[in-house]
Amino acid sequence: MLGLLILTPKNTQAQSLRISYYGETITHYGLKTAYEYPIFSKIKERNQSRKMLLIAPSAALYRHPRNHFGIIIAPELIYRRIGKRGTLLEAGIAPAYFRYFLEGSTYQVTANGELERVRYAGGNAFLPTVFVGVGRELSVRHSIPFAWHTRLNISQQHPYNTSALTRFSLEIGAIFPFKKQ
């Protein structure tokens, strides 16, 4: 209980909802949402910049046409700095779970040599991710409770066939803060 009180933010930033386009390329498109909760926040008195450490449970869904649908679930740990003019810079890590479902019909041969359809064929993987992002907090200069952001994610899928696969993805979206505490 004491640890929860220590990690509770002090009137500097409320929780927020992040909604983003998520994709590896334009043809591998999807959507990502996250609920951001600050575990540490500080305002620098000299220039009114904010520094935050956030935890954000997130989920992404995307489609690789004629191949698979992917679901990524991750707890993100984010360091975010918002400058006195609203410039948003962030970096973080996310140890993610990746599940993919093959598109189309998949079959396997049974013990008696007949074909049997496999429903929800696909696989599971561990997808550790690091990311950097930039954006703009519009509430700083324009009193609009909204921020936009873009983020580059670098992930490594384990397993991928007999080794690993490095994946790059892009997020572009909006951050909507809940009522300030």
Secondary structure, DSSP 8 states (H G I E B T S, - for coil): -HHHHHHS--SS---EEEEEEEESSSSSEEEEEEEEEEEEEEE-TTT--EEEEEEEEEEEEEEETTTEEEEEEEEEEEEEEE-TT-EEEEEEEEEEEEEEEESS--EEE-TTS-EEE-TT-EEEEEEEEEEEEEEEETHHHH--S-EEEEEEEEEEEEEETTEEEEEEEEEEEEEEE----
